[in-house]
Amino acid sequence: MSNISSINEPPVAHTQIQPSNQASDKVQVKPESDGVVDGASALSVLRSLWQFIRPYKKTLVFAGMSLIVTAGITLSIGQGVRLLIDEGFVAQSSEALANAVVMIMALSLLMALGTYARFYSVSWLGERVVADLRKAVFDHIITLHPNYFETNRSGEIMSRLTTDTTLLQNIIGSSFSMALRSVLTFMGALGLLLLTNLKLSLIVLVGVPLVFLPIVLYGRRVQKLSKASQDSIASVGSYAGEIIQHIKTVQSYTREAHESQAFGREVESAFVVAKQRIRQRALLIACVILLMFGAISGLLWVGGNDMLAGRMTGGDLAAFVFYAIMMATAIATISEVYGELQRASGATERLVDLLNVKTLIPAKASALLDTQAAADNPIDNPIDNPIDTPLLALEYVNFYYPSRPDKPALLNINLRIEAGQSLALVGPSGAGKSTLFELLQRFYDPAKGCITLAGTDIRTLDTATLRQQIAVVPQEPALFTEDVWYNIRYGKPDASDEEVIAAAKAAYAHEFIVQLQDGYNSHLGEQGTRLSGGQKQRLAIARAILKDPKILLLDEATSALDAESEHRVQQALDRLMKNRTTIIIAHRLATILHADSIAVLDQGELVAQGTHEALLEHSALYKRLADLQFKNMP
């Protein structure tokens, strides 16, 4: 490579991989509906939920059988009441009275056993299904493209993962069972009513539609408000999470009172929506109870007159009233559970929306690109041999961020990075340096051009295979709320304790680690809040050293260190960079003077490339940056 490269050359003809349509992709959950799930949508939601219930069909069948048995036994108690009155009280037979009581007690015992079996199996099913659903949602979330999390709030996502799944747990494990039991009880009681007294049953059949009418009318309103309530709760959680995450900034700027008032407004807004939902549910239940007991009162009047006239016995009337009360109770339960089922429908829809989000970058390579790569570069496993001596190349790469499709982030970038060599990226903020790192890790794909690794387009590689070859030391290291062992091992989970300690020593982190309260067992707090900036950085470097990558990406890796630590860590990085392909983002030019090549970026374009000395002579932008940084140095 010559000392200075001519950059503004016209593109030559070359093989083009099919451009990505990424710029126009929308990684958004589908727009919120008006809250009312139509028939097709409801069917789709239930079908999506069924795939999580299906593996436990045996438990579901057992729960259903227990439900049918307990409903049947409950209805049989009405016949015990009839015998108790007609053959016990009216006939004044002590023996018949005892038999009727024994029958009722036996039925009660069987009902208790059946209820136990039903409650346990249904609750177990609810817990199991929701656990599977929660895991499936999380497994899908962590595969989504980073852009999704830039356009969707983390609090909203967490609400779906926790609040919505917990609501489903209550529904599947309790409310749904109650609804089914009530439907069975209603149908059974109605059948027994017809057998007991046809005239009174006809009155009941006329009154039932009047009782169900408010359930239908108010149910749609409850569903709409339930979904709005879930969204408002998610908004509250998201706001609180953001404030807690930035609590030091809030307190530093003395904005506690303002944030408290703002959060109060969010809470009150959620309460207003919840209050409307509660009012509609309360009206629904009140209307059902009024109509229900009004109908029972009418039945008592008509049935009482028939009993006095000798057209029916007291036992028949008691059994009839028992079944009527059973029907009324079933309807009341259905009306109460209906609102919960509507909430479950909304929660399930929100979770299904999340599961249906497609990632911009598939984990598996494109079949089209695989075929083309196999013809151009016939290698059985593109990782086996070429990445042992890696070479990176960017060929006329153009890229636009999805949120800024009209402004190129990179324009006609051509770079070649030899195996084992180091390349430094310099330039003003917004020049495209970090964007290059994003593309190299394939968080995005170029709109035009391609990036090759050992001659293979990286789009033909699985993302896991590609990223396993790369270690990144970012400017702001990401640490987890775990101990030191976990954080250093993150890139190599099977590393031994000795390997972890050796990596920490190489990153000059061992000294401060052993001084922590529990040494390597010390928990670091959320985002490593218990460490200083320099300590965080050295742990991130230790993590990269332990991973032993073939490709190293350094984003101002020593920016948070004091002068002495920077010198020691730079020595460790020099050893780490030896015989590795390394790309460095540098704002301080003093840290990259000995790089094999320096690329100067400006407004997404590569304006110059060469050694430090050559760039000082031929690149006005680089010379200006160097003068600004070195003019005060001795």
C-alpha positions in Angstrom: 0.0 0.0 0.0 1.3 3.4 -0.9 1.7 6.0 1.8 -1.2 8.1 0.5 -4.2 6.9 -1.5 -6.2 8.8 -4.1 -9.7 8.6 -2.8 -12.0 10.3 -5.2 -11.8 7.8 -8.1 -14.8 7.0 -10.2 -16.3 3.6 -9.4 -15.1 0.8 -11.6 -17.3 -2.1 -12.8 -17.6 -4.8 -10.2 -19.9 -7.6 -9.2 -22.8 -6.2 -7.1 -24.6 -8.2 -4.5 -28.4 -7.5 -4.5 -28.8 -4.3 -2.4 -30.6 -4.4 0.8 -34.0 -2.8 1.1 -33.1 -1.8 4.6 -33.6 1.9 4.3 -37.3 1.4 3.7 -37.8 -1.3 6.3 -40.1 -0.5 9.1 -39.4 -2.3 12.4 -42.5 -1.3 14.2 -45.2 -3.1 16.0 -48.3 -2.9 13.9 -50.4 0.2 14.7 -52.8 0.0 17.7 -56.3 -0.9 16.7 -59.3 0.8 18.3 -59.1 -1.9 21.0 -61.9 -4.1 19.6 -60.6 -7.4 18.3 -62.7 -8.5 15.3 -63.6 -12.1 14.7 -60.7 -12.8 12.3 -58.2 -11.1 14.6 -59.5 -12.8 17.7 -59.2 -16.2 15.9 -55.7 -15.4 14.9 -54.8 -14.4 18.5 -56.3 -17.6 19.9 -54.4 -19.6 17.3 -51.2 -18.0 18.3 -51.9 -18.8 22.0 -52.9 -22.4 21.1 -49.4 -23.2 20.0 -48.2 -22.7 23.6 -51.1 -24.8 25.0 -50.9 -27.6 22.5 -47.8 -29.4 24.1 -49.8 -29.9 27.2 -53.0 -31.4 25.7 -53.1 -34.2 28.3 -53.2 -31.7 31.1 -55.8 -29.8 29.2 -58.0 -32.9 28.7 -57.6 -33.9 32.4 -58.6 -30.3 33.4 -61.6 -30.4 31.0 -62.8 -33.8 32.4 -62.4 -32.5 36.0 -64.4 -29.5 35.0 -67.2 -31.5 33.5 -67.4 -33.9 36.5 -67.5 -31.0 39.0 -70.2 -29.2 37.0 -72.2 -32.4 36.8 -71.9 -33.0 40.5 -72.9 -29.4 41.3 -76.0 -29.8 39.3 -76.8 -33.1 41.0 -77.0 -31.4 44.3 -80.3 -29.8 43.1 -81.9 -33.3 42.9 -80.7 -33.9 46.5 -82.4 -30.7 47.5 -85.6 -31.9 45.8 -85.5 -35.3 47.6 -84.7 -33.6 50.9 -87.9 -31.5 50.7 -90.4 -33.9 49.0 -89.3 -37.2 50.7 -87.9 -35.8 53.9 -89.7 -32.6 55.1 -93.0 -33.1 53.3 -93.3 -36.9 53.8 -91.9 -36.4 57.4 -89.6 -39.4 56.9 -86.5 -39.4 59.1 -84.9 -42.1 57.0 -85.5 -40.4 53.7 -84.1 -37.2 55.3 -81.0 -39.0 56.4 -80.5 -40.5 52.9 -80.9 -37.1 51.3 -78.4 -35.5 53.6 -75.9 -38.4 53.0 -76.4 -38.0 49.3 -75.7 -34.3 49.5 -72.6 -34.8 51.6 -71.3 -37.5 49.2 -71.8 -35.2 46.3 -70.1 -32.4 48.1 -67.1 -34.6 48.8 -66.8 -35.6 45.2 -67.2 -32.0 44.1 -64.4 -30.9 46.5 -62.1 -33.6 45.0 -63.0 -32.6 41.4 -62.5 -29.0 42.2 -59.1 -29.7 43.6 -58.1 -31.6 40.5 -59.5 -28.9 38.2 -58.0 -26.0 40.1 -54.5 -27.6 40.3 -54.4 -28.8 36.7 -55.7 -25.5 35.3 -53.4 -23.4 37.5 -50.4 -25.5 36.5 -51.4 -25.2 32.9 -51.6 -21.4 33.2 -48.2 -21.1 34.9 -46.6 -23.5 32.4 -48.0 -21.8 29.3 -47.1 -18.3 30.5 -43.6 -19.4 31.4 -43.2 -20.8 27.9 -44.7 -17.7 26.3 -42.5 -15.4 28.4 -39.4 -17.3 27.3 -40.5 -17.3 23.7 -41.0 -13.5 23.7 -37.6 -12.9 25.4 -35.9 -15.3 23.0 -37.4 -13.4 20.1 -36.6 -10.0 21.6 -32.9 -10.7 21.9 -32.7 -11.6 18.2 -34.3 -8.3 17.1 -32.2 -5.7 15.3 -30.8 -2.9 17.5 -32.9 -0.4 15.5 -36.0 -1.9 17.0 -34.9 -0.7 20.4 -34.1 2.7 19.1 -37.7 3.2 18.0 -39.5 1.3 20.8 -39.2 2.1 24.5 -37.7 -0.5 26.7 -40.4 0.1 29.4 -43.1 -0.7 26.8 -41.3 -3.9 25.9 -40.8 -4.9 29.5 -44.5 -4.3 30.2 -45.4 -6.8 27.5 -42.9 -9.3 28.9 -44.1 -9.0 32.5 -47.5 -7.3 33.0 -49.2 -8.8 29.9 -47.8 -12.3 30.6 -48.9 -12.1 34.2 -52.4 -11.1 33.1 -52.5 -14.1 30.8 -51.4 -16.3 33.7 -54.4 -15.2 35.7 -56.7 -15.7 32.8 -55.5 -19.1 31.7 -55.0 -20.4 35.3 -58.2 -19.0 36.8 -60.7 -16.9 34.8 -60.8 -19.0 31.7 -61.6 -22.1 33.9 -64.3 -20.2 35.7 -65.8 -19.1 32.5 -65.9 -22.7 31.1 -67.4 -24.0 34.4 -70.0 -21.3 34.3 -71.0 -22.1 30.7 -71.3 -25.8 31.5 -73.3 -25.0 34.7 -75.6 -22.7 32.7 -76.2 -25.3 30.0 -76.8 -28.1 32.5 -79.0 -26.0 34.7 -81.1 -25.0 31.7 -81.5 -28.6 30.6 -82.6 -29.6 34.1 -85.0 -26.6 34.3 -86.7 -27.9 31.1 -87.1 -31.3 32.7 -88.4 -29.9 36.0 -91.0 -27.5 34.8 -91.6 -26.6 31.1 -93.7 -23.4 31.7 -91.2 -21.8 34.0 -88.4 -22.8 31.7 -90.0 -21.0 28.8 -90.1 -17.8 31.0 -86.4 -18.3 31.7 -85.6 -18.8 27.9 -87.3 -15.5 27.2 -85.4 -13.7 29.9 -81.9 -15.1 29.2 -81.3 -12.9 26.0 -82.2 -9.9 28.1 -79.5 -10.8 30.6 -76.8 -11.4 28.0 -77.6 -8.2 26.1 -75.6 -5.9 28.5 -72.7 -8.4 28.4 -72.4 -8.0 24.7 -73.0 -4.2 24.7 -70.7 -3.4 27.6 -68.1 -6.1 26.8 -66.8 -4.3 23.7 -66.4 -1.0 25.7 -64.6 -2.9 28.4 -62.2 -4.5 25.9 -61.3 -1.2 24.3 -60.7 0.4 27.7 -58.8 -2.6 28.9 -56.3 -2.4 26.1 -56.0 1.4 26.6 -55.4 0.7 30.3 -52.6 -1.8 29.5 -50.9 0.8 27.2 -51.1 3.5 29.9 -49.6 1.2 32.5 -46.8 0.4 30.1 -46.2 4.1 29.6 -46.0 4.6 33.4 -43.4 1.8 33.7 -41.4 3.1 30.8 -41.2 6.6 32.2 -40.2 5.4 35.6 -37.5 3.1 34.2 -36.0 6.0 32.2 -35.8 8.3 35.2 -34.3 5.6 37.4 -31.7 4.8 34.7 -30.6 8.4 34.6 -31.1 9.2 38.3 -27.7 10.8 38.7 -28.5 13.3 35.9 -31.9 14.0 37.4 -30.4 14.7 40.8 -27.4 16.6 39.4 -29.8 19.1 37.6 -32.1 19.1 40.7 -35.1 18.0 38.6 -36.5 15.7 41.2 -39.6 17.9 41.8 -40.2 18.2 38.0 -39.9 14.5 37.4 -42.1 13.7 40.4 -44.9 16.0 38.9 -44.4 14.5 35.4 -44.6 11.0 36.8 -47.7 12.0 38.8 -49.4 13.1 35.6 -48.5 9.8 33.9 -50.0 7.9 36.9 -53.1 10.1 36.9 -53.6 9.5 33.2 -53.4 5.8 33.7 -55.8 6.1 36.6 -58.4 7.9 34.5 -58.3 5.2 31.9 -58.5 2.5 34.6 -61.4 4.4 36.2 -63.4 4.4 33.0 -62.7 0.6 32.5 -63.8 -0.1 36.1 -67.0 2.0 35.7 -68.0 0.1 32.6 -67.3 -3.3 34.3 -69.3 -2.2 37.4 -72.2 -1.1 35.2 -72.1 -4.4 33.4 -72.1 -6.5 36.6 -74.8 -4.3 38.2 -77.1 -4.7 35.1 -76.6 -8.4 35.0 -77.4 -8.8 38.8 -80.5 -6.6 38.5 -81.9 -8.5 35.6 -80.9 -11.8 37.0 -82.5 -11.5 40.4 -85.5 -9.7 38.9 -86.0 -12.9 36.8 -85.6 -15.1 39.9 -88.2 -13.1 41.7 -90.6 -13.5 38.9 -90.0 -17.2 38.8 -90.6 -17.5 42.5 -94.0 -15.7 42.1 -95.1 -17.9 39.2 -93.8 -21.1 40.8 -95.1 -20.3 44.2 -98.6 -19.8 42.8 -98.3 -23.2 40.9 -97.2 -24.9 44.2 -100.1 -23.4 46.1 -102.4 -24.5 43.4 -101.0 -28.1 43.6 -99.5 -28.0 40.1 -96.0 -28.7 41.4 -94.4 -29.9 44.6 -92.3 -27.9 47.0 -89.3 -30.1 46.1 -89.7 -29.3 42.4 -90.0 -25.6 43.2 -86.9 -25.7 45.4 -84.9 -27.6 42.7 -86.2 -25.2 40.1 -85.1 -22.2 42.2 -81.7 -23.9 42.9 -81.1 -24.4 39.2 -82.3 -20.8 38.4 -79.8 -19.5 41.0 -77.1 -21.7 39.5 -77.9 -20.2 36.1 -77.9 -16.7 37.6 -74.6 -17.3 39.3 -73.1 -18.7 36.1 -74.3 -15.6 34.1 -72.9 -13.3 36.8 -69.5 -15.1 36.7 -69.5 -15.0 32.9 -70.2 -11.2 32.9 -67.4 -10.6 35.4 -64.9 -12.9 33.7 -65.8 -11.5 30.3 -64.0 -8.3 31.0 -60.9 -10.2 32.1 -61.1 -12.3 29.0 -61.2 -9.1 26.9 -58.2 -7.9 28.7 -56.5 -11.2 28.0 -57.4 -10.8 24.3 -55.7 -7.4 24.3 -52.6 -8.7 26.2 -52.3 -11.7 23.9 -52.6 -9.4 20.8 -49.8 -7.2 22.2 -47.5 -10.2 22.8 -48.3 -11.7 19.4 -47.5 -8.4 17.8 -44.1 -8.6 19.5 -43.5 -12.2 18.4 -44.4 -11.2 14.8 -41.8 -8.4 14.6 -39.2 -9.4 11.9 -35.6 -8.5 12.4 -33.8 -6.5 9.7 -30.8 -8.8 9.8 -31.7 -12.5 9.7 -29.5 -14.7 11.9 -29.1 -17.1 9.0 -27.4 -16.1 5.7 -29.6 -15.3 2.7 -30.1 -18.3 0.3 -29.6 -16.0 -2.7 -26.3 -14.7 -1.3 -25.2 -18.3 -0.3 -25.7 -19.5 -3.9 -23.8 -16.6 -5.4 -21.0 -16.9 -2.9 -20.7 -20.6 -3.5 -20.1 -19.9 -7.2 -17.6 -17.1 -6.6 -15.8 -18.6 -3.7 -16.3 -22.4 -3.5 -15.3 -23.0 0.2 -17.1 -25.7 2.2 -16.9 -23.7 5.4 -16.0 -20.0 4.7 -14.8 -19.7 8.3 -12.5 -22.6 8.6 -9.5 -21.5 6.5 -9.8 -17.8 5.4 -10.5 -16.3 8.8 -7.4 -17.9 10.2 -5.6 -15.1 8.2 -8.5 -12.6 8.0 -8.7 -9.8 5.5 -11.5 -7.2 5.5 -12.6 -5.2 2.5 -15.3 -2.7 1.9 -16.2 -2.3 -1.7 -18.1 0.9 -2.7 -20.2 0.7 0.4 -23.2 3.1 0.6 -25.4 3.2 3.7 -28.4 5.1 4.9 -29.9 4.8 8.4 -33.6 3.8 8.2 -34.5 6.9 10.2 -32.6 9.1 7.7 -33.2 7.5 4.3 -32.3 10.7 2.4 -29.0 11.4 4.0 -26.1 9.0 3.4 -24.2 7.9 6.4 -21.5 6.3 4.2 -20.9 7.1 0.6 -18.7 5.0 -1.8 -16.4 3.7 0.9 -13.5 1.6 -0.3 -11.2 0.1 2.3 -8.8 -2.8 2.4 -7.5 -4.1 5.7 -4.7 -6.7 5.4 -4.6 -9.6 7.8 -2.8 -8.8 11.0 -2.7 -5.1 10.2 -4.2 -2.1 12.1 -6.4 0.5 10.6 -7.3 3.7 12.4 -10.5 5.7 11.6 -10.3 9.5 12.3 -12.5 12.4 11.5 -15.0 14.8 13.0 -18.1 13.6 14.9 -20.7 12.3 12.5 -18.1 11.3 9.9 -19.2 7.7 9.8 -16.6 6.0 12.0 -19.1 4.3 14.4 -21.3 3.4 11.4 -18.5 1.4 10.0 -18.3 -0.6 13.2 -22.0 -1.2 13.0 -21.7 -2.6 9.4 -18.7 -4.7 10.2 -20.6 -6.5 13.0 -23.6 -6.7 10.6 -26.0 -4.8 12.7 -26.9 -3.2 9.4 -26.3 -4.2 5.7 -25.0 -1.8 3.1 -27.6 -0.3 0.7 -25.0 -0.8 -2.1 -21.7 -2.5 -2.3 -20.5 -5.2 0.0 -18.2 -6.0 2.9 -16.1 -9.1 2.5 -14.2 -11.2 5.1 -11.4 -13.3 3.5 -13.1 -12.8 0.2 -16.5 -13.9 1.4 -19.4 -11.5 1.6 -20.4 -11.3 5.3 -24.0 -11.6 4.3 -23.3 -15.2 3.4 -22.3 -15.9 7.0 -24.5 -16.6 10.0 -24.4 -13.5 12.2 -23.3 -15.7 15.2 -20.4 -17.2 13.1 -19.3 -13.7 12.0 -19.5 -12.1 15.5 -17.7 -14.9 17.2 -14.6 -13.7 15.3 -14.9 -10.2 16.6 -14.3 -8.5 20.0 -15.4 -4.9 20.6 -14.1 -2.6 23.3 -16.5 0.4 23.2 -16.0 3.9 24.5 -18.8 3.3 27.1 -18.4 -0.4 28.1 -21.5 -2.4 28.9 -21.4 -4.2 32.2 -24.1 -6.5 33.7 -25.6 -6.7 37.3 -23.5 -9.7 38.1 -20.1 -10.4 39.5 -16.6 -9.8 38.0 -16.3 -13.4 36.9 -19.5 -13.2 34.8 -18.6 -9.9 33.2 -15.1 -10.9 32.1 -16.3 -14.3 30.9 -19.2 -12.9 28.9 -17.3 -13.4 25.6 -16.0 -16.9 26.6 -18.4 -18.5 29.1 -16.4 -21.7 29.4 -13.1 -20.0 30.4 -11.4 -21.2 33.6 -10.8 -19.1 36.6 -7.1 -19.0 35.7 -7.8 -17.7 32.2 -10.1 -15.0 33.6 -7.4 -13.8 36.1 -4.8 -13.9 33.4 -7.0 -11.7 31.2 -7.6 -9.3 34.1 -3.9 -9.0 34.7 -3.2 -8.4 31.1 -5.7 -5.6 31.1 -4.2 -4.2 34.4 -7.6 -4.8 36.1 -6.5 -7.5 38.6 -5.1 -5.1 41.1 -8.3 -3.1 41.6 -10.5 -6.3 41.4 -8.8 -8.0 44.4 -9.4 -4.8 46.4 -13.1 -5.0 45.9 -15.1 -6.2 48.9 -15.6 -9.8 47.5 -12.8 -9.7 44.9 -13.9 -11.5 41.7 -17.2 -12.4 43.4 -18.1 -8.8 43.8 -21.3 -7.7 42.1 -20.9 -4.6 40.1 -24.4 -3.1 40.4 -26.6 -2.0 37.5 -24.5 -1.0 34.5 -21.4 -1.4 36.7 -22.3 1.6 38.9 -19.9 0.5 41.7 -16.9 1.0 39.4 -15.2 4.1 38.1 -15.1 4.8 34.4 -11.5 3.6 34.1 -12.2 0.4 36.0 -15.2 -0.3 33.7 -13.0 0.2 30.7 -10.3 -2.2 31.9 -12.9 -4.9 32.6 -14.2 -4.5 29.0 -10.6 -4.8 27.8 -10.1 -8.0 29.9 -13.3 -9.4 28.4 -11.9 -8.8 24.9 -8.5 -10.3 25.8 -10.2 -13.4 27.2 -12.3 -13.9 24.0 -9.0 -13.9 22.0 -10.6 -12.6 18.8 -9.3 -12.7 15.3 -10.7 -9.2 14.6 -10.5 -6.4 17.2 -12.6 -3.3 17.1 -11.5 -0.5 19.5 -13.7 2.5 20.0 -11.5 4.9 22.0 -10.7 2.0 24.3 -8.4 4.1 26.6 -10.5 7.3 26.7 -11.7 6.9 30.3 -8.2 6.1 31.8 -5.8 8.3 33.6 -2.3 8.8 32.0 -0.7 6.0 34.0 -3.4 3.4 33.4 -3.7 4.4 29.8 0.0 3.7 29.3 -0.3 0.3 30.9 -3.5 -0.7 29.1 -2.0 0.5 25.8 0.8 -1.9 26.4 -1.7 -4.7 26.9 -3.6 -3.6 23.8 -0.4 -3.6 21.8 0.1 -7.3 22.7 -3.5 -8.0 22.0 -3.3 -6.4 18.6 -0.3 -8.3 17.5 -1.1 -10.6 14.5 -4.7 -9.5 14.6 -6.7 -7.4 12.2 -7.5 -4.3 14.3 -9.7 -1.3 13.5 -9.5 1.6 15.9 -11.8 4.6 16.2 -9.6 7.4 17.5 -10.3 11.0 18.5 -6.9 11.4 20.1 -4.4 11.1 17.3 -1.6 10.4 19.8 -3.0 6.9 20.3 -2.8 5.8 16.7 0.4 7.3 15.4 1.9 3.8 14.9 -1.1 2.3 13.1 -0.3 0.6 9.8 -2.8 2.8 8.0 -5.1 5.8 8.9 -8.3 6.4 7.1 -9.8 10.0 7.3 -13.6 10.2 7.1 -15.7 13.3 6.6 -19.4 13.4 6.2 -19.6 9.8 5.3 -16.8 9.8 2.7 -13.3 8.5 2.8 -11.3 11.6 1.9 -7.7 10.3 2.6 -5.8 7.2 3.7 -2.2 6.7 4.5 0.4 6.9 7.3 0.5 9.7 9.8 3.4 11.4 8.1 1.9 11.1 4.6 -1.5 12.4 5.8 0.1 15.4 7.5 1.5 16.3 4.1 -1.4 15.5 1.8 -4.6 15.8 3.9 -5.7 19.2 5.0 -8.4 17.8 7.3 -6.0 15.5 9.0 -3.4 18.2 9.4 -6.0 20.5 10.9 -7.0 17.8 13.4 -3.4 17.1 14.2 -2.6 20.8 14.7 -5.5 21.2 17.1 -4.3 18.3 19.2 -0.5 18.6 19.1 0.0 22.4 19.1 0.1 22.6 22.9 2.2 19.5 23.3 6.0 20.0 24.0 
